[in-house]
């Protein structure tokens, strides 16, 4: 019997493991009020709302990656840069 990989059944290990506890800690530290994950044609899109200095206002942070892990990493990096510019 051929190996599962030979018949195209096995999963490819292209997705990096995501440490969701660490992600949630970073979201909390940044004060992110909303975070949406969306599967798109060529990967994943992550949209987060980052509180602005003006009461009741938010800044939209959006990133797209070929994997969910990449999209989350990019979105958090952008949010951290934006938060750093505001302080």
N, C-alpha and C positions, 0 to 999 in steps of 0.2 A: 504494500500500500504506500503511495507517495506521501511525502510530508505535506501538512496543510498549506505551507507556504507555496509549494509547487502548484497547487490547484487554486491559489488566490484566495484562500479562506482566512488565513491568519491576519490578525490586525497588525498594522504597521505601528511602530513605536515612534511616531512623529510628534505626538502631543507631549509636552513637558508637564510633569506633575505640578499641580497648583496647591500651595499651602494656603488653604482658605482661611485659617485662623490668622495668619500673618496679613493676608489681604484685608480682612475685616478690621484688624488693628490699625492698619494704615488708613482705611476709610474713616474710622472713628477719629483718629488724630487730626485728619484734614477737615473733619466736620461735614463730610459728604452727606447730603440729605437724600439723594436718590441715585441709584446706579442700575443701569439697564444693560443686559447682555443680549445680543442678537446674532444669530447665525445668518451670515450673508453668503452670497454665491462663492466668493473666494476666501472665506475664512470667518472671522468674527468681528463684530463692532461692539464697542463698549462706550456708553454715554453716561456721564456722571454730572451731577449738579453740585457745584462748589459754592458755599455761601460767599457773598460779596461783602465789602465793608458797609454798603448801604443796606439798611434794615429791609428785609423782605426780598432782596435781590439775590440772584444766583448767576454764576458763570457756568456756561455749558462747556464741558471738556469731552471731547470725542476722539477715539482712536480706533484704528482697524489693524488687524494682524491676521496672518495666515492660520494662527492657532488661537484658542481662547487665552492661553497663558501669555502669548505675545501681546494680544490686544489689551489685556488687563495691565500688564507691565507698562506698556506705553501710556495708557490712560492715567495711571497713578503717577507716572513720571511727569506728565504734563500738569496734572493737578498740583503736585508738589512744587513745580517751578512757578506756577501761577500763585500759589499760596505764599511762596517766598517773596515774590515781587510785591505782594500786598502788605507785608509786615515791615 
